[in-house]
Structures are given as structure tokens and as C-alpha cells.
Amino acid sequence: MLREGQALSTAILLGVAVAIGGDFGLADLHPLGKASAAPAITTIGGQERLAYEQNTIDIVQRYSPSVVAINVTVEGQRVNPLENLPPELRRFFRQFGQNTPFSQPERVIERAAGSGFVVNDQGQIVTNYHVLAQALQSGSTELKPSARITVNFRGQDRDLPVKVVGADQSYDLALLQLKNPKDRPADAIPIPLADSDKVMVGEKAIAIGSPFTLDSTVTEGIVSAVNRRQAAQVSGVPIDFIQTDAAINPGNSGGPLLNSRGEVIGVNDEILAPNGTFVGVGLAIPSNLVQARLGELQHGGLVKKAQIGIQIMSMADYPEKVRKFLNLPNQGVMVVAVAEDSPADKADIQPAQYAVTGSGQRWPVGGDIIIEVNGKTIESAEQLQNIVYSKHAGDTLELTLLHDHEKRTARVELAVLKQ
């Protein structure tokens, strides 16, 4: 339950929208200097190739055996339409025997496909949570009784069964393990993770995966942008993705995005496309985020998100006249509601008590305003969310609160909240 002020009947939770715009003109462009020297040429086996091409070939030959195609099947059945009819109509339709389409429930098989890659010497495989989601029991990493997950290594026709070691819905990540570790081919070596904080726009990006079930497909492009903030498709948690124009399509999810050193800079996760197919905007989960979550995934089970237990609004979103009238700060976040028995509740953090109207909207006020976390100034709800999402259950945050123009501090120990 949410604890709210008496005059505030509805809890409000707003995200933070960021608009980016600008003008430019051809008049601002300047001529480039002299063209650089021609690309170096490498001769192998009597055949000449550009060094840039040879670099891609070397990476693909070394690491494509480590990339798997993932196949998910869930067998089920649609409800027999007769079961929803009155008894007399069921008897009427059943007299047609086996010739009627209503005689038996229809058996259906749901399928999903994706990609993954070997990440360590134990042969564990990183992929996306959403690739596996329909096969998992609710709130668990256990498979549904009718579900099956298998992987195929390059050049092999065998469907190798795997188990789900761990899954993180928040960041759309999962970790698989071959049920028989000896099934891993000798050339399926771990692919190293890069330091994604050092990734630069314009550097090479190689995607390997199984788009449309076409296994071991390689596409190449560049890093188009870094820190591309988007909500994760499963949880809505904001992630600073790496954007690439290397072609990514359905089935690529969970596969690696590699740099020119053959290191994983990201896990291909989603595309921005109006028609569901690639138009040049692919998003990959940064490798540093993968590295940070790997320990919890290896620990096993479904990773639960630690929370403070509050709903918040950015003070910057409040109309200026409302802030001035009530002498509210321009930065920080207003605590709109507090979940019962949550870390915030135990720390006596106060929710908004009433609302005022401004710019045609009601704005909750009278609650604690969080202005700092661990000594760092909080400017927006999004910033506070990112801090919390980067922590784990049991971690402690020191909050600096402003209430009725007086400051106080509160220590909260993050916890997984009961649903």
C-alpha cells in the first residue's frame, strides 16, 4: 500500500522527458584537409584484402563459434470453445463427433528465437531476458512444464538443452548453462568484455547472431551514439544504450556487439523501427552494465530490484509560479507517496499532503523533498532512479531532505519490496 497525504487521493509518478534539438546550416561547414593515405592492404594466400576487412574476418573466425542460436518452445492448448457454451448447446455440437472443429482443444506451440554468447570459462551464455521470458514460470527462472530452451553452436545441427542460471528483468539480461558442459565445442571460447565507458562514436561495431533464425550472421557498422537513454522493453528501467547502425533484426537479441579488438562492447537488445525491421537504429546494453550484473546472475534465480519505496516527481517539472509561490527549490524531487513498510516508511520519509493547481494541472506538495543522495545533488527523478537501480538490496543511502525549508538527513537500507 502507498501512504499518502489525506488531500492527495492519487499517487503520481512521472518520468523525465528530455528534448534535444538544434539548428545547423551548410554555411557553418568547413572544407576538410587533405585526404589520408590509402588504406593498408594485407595479402593472405595470394589474395589482397584491406586491413580493415581482414580485421573483421579475423574477429569473426575467432569468435563466431562462441555465439549461439537460442530456440524457445512452449507447448500449450487453446481452450475448447464448447466449454463456454450452455450444457444443451454443448450436447448439440458434440453430436457432430470428430468432424466438428469444437471436438478437441487445439494444441499450439509458441516459439521464440534469439542469440547469446559464451562469456566465461564455465561455458555460461549471456542473452536477453525477453528471449526466454515466455518459457519461464512467473517470478522464477524455472521453466514451465511444457517449455524447452535449446542452443545451437555454429555448424552443429544438435539442439543442446540448457538451464537458466539467473535472470534480471530490470536490465533484460539472462545467463544460461549447458546441461552437459561437455557439449561445448572446443572453439567456443569466452568472448572478453570491453570497458564500454571507453567506447567512442565512430568506432567499428560488429554484430553476430541469428536474425530470422539465420545462424552465424555477421553485420558491421559503427557506433552511432553512446549513452542513448531508453527504457528497457521489459521493465521500463532506463538504460544508457550503445546505438549502432550495424544491422540488427529479430533473432539478434542477446548476441554480442564487438569492437575491432574482438571485445564485447554491448549485448544487442532492441531496435527502433516503425515496422519491426531494422532501419539503422539498433541498441545494445553496454558491457560494463553486463559485467556489473554478472555476479548476481551467477548467484542464481530471478534478480530482484532493490527499492526505496517511494513515488517521486522532479521539482524542475513544477511550474515556476508554483515553486515561487511556495518557495520550493528548482532542483530535487518531491516525495509523492510512500509504500507501507518500505525502507522509506521505516525512515519516516513524509509524502505530499495536498496539491495545488497550476498550468491546468494539480501538483502534489507538502512532502519531503530529496535534494541530495550520499552528498550528491539530485536534479531530477531520473537521476535518483538511476542511483537506486545501480544498487543492491542491503545497500544504504543517505538522503538529505528538505521539509518546510528545514534540512534533515535520513538513512535508508534498500530492500526488495513485497508485491
Secondary structure as GFF3:
##gff-version 3
##sequence-region A 1 419
A	DSSP	beta_strand	2	3	.	.	.	ID=ss1
A	DSSP	three_ten_helix	26	28	.	.	.	ID=ss2
A	DSSP	beta_strand	41	44	.	.	.	ID=ss3
A	DSSP	beta_strand	47	50	.	.	.	ID=ss4
A	DSSP	alpha_helix	51	63	.	.	.	ID=ss5
A	DSSP	three_ten_helix	64	66	.	.	.	ID=ss6
A	DSSP	beta_strand	67	77	.	.	.	ID=ss7
A	DSSP	three_ten_helix	81	84	.	.	.	ID=ss8
A	DSSP	alpha_helix	87	94	.	.	.	ID=ss9
A	DSSP	three_ten_helix	97	99	.	.	.	ID=ss10
A	DSSP	beta_strand	107	118	.	.	.	ID=ss11
A	DSSP	beta_strand	125	127	.	.	.	ID=ss12
A	DSSP	alpha_helix	129	132	.	.	.	ID=ss13
A	DSSP	three_ten_helix	133	135	.	.	.	ID=ss14
A	DSSP	beta_strand	147	153	.	.	.	ID=ss15
A	DSSP	beta_strand	160	168	.	.	.	ID=ss16
A	DSSP	beta_strand	173	178	.	.	.	ID=ss17
A	DSSP	three_ten_helix	181	183	.	.	.	ID=ss18
A	DSSP	three_ten_helix	196	198	.	.	.	ID=ss19
A	DSSP	beta_strand	204	209	.	.	.	ID=ss20
A	DSSP	three_ten_helix	211	213	.	.	.	ID=ss21
A	DSSP	beta_strand	217	231	.	.	.	ID=ss22
A	DSSP	beta_strand	238	244	.	.	.	ID=ss23
A	DSSP	beta_strand	256	258	.	.	.	ID=ss24
A	DSSP	beta_strand	264	271	.	.	.	ID=ss25
A	DSSP	beta_strand	282	286	.	.	.	ID=ss26
A	DSSP	alpha_helix	287	299	.	.	.	ID=ss27
A	DSSP	beta_strand	301	302	.	.	.	ID=ss28
A	DSSP	beta_strand	310	314	.	.	.	ID=ss29
A	DSSP	three_ten_helix	315	317	.	.	.	ID=ss30
A	DSSP	alpha_helix	320	326	.	.	.	ID=ss31
A	DSSP	beta_strand	333	339	.	.	.	ID=ss32
A	DSSP	alpha_helix	343	346	.	.	.	ID=ss33
A	DSSP	beta_strand	354	358	.	.	.	ID=ss34
A	DSSP	beta_strand	361	365	.	.	.	ID=ss35
A	DSSP	beta_strand	369	373	.	.	.	ID=ss36
A	DSSP	beta_strand	376	377	.	.	.	ID=ss37
A	DSSP	alpha_helix	381	389	.	.	.	ID=ss38
A	DSSP	beta_strand	396	403	.	.	.	ID=ss39
A	DSSP	beta_strand	406	413	.	.	.	ID=ss40
###
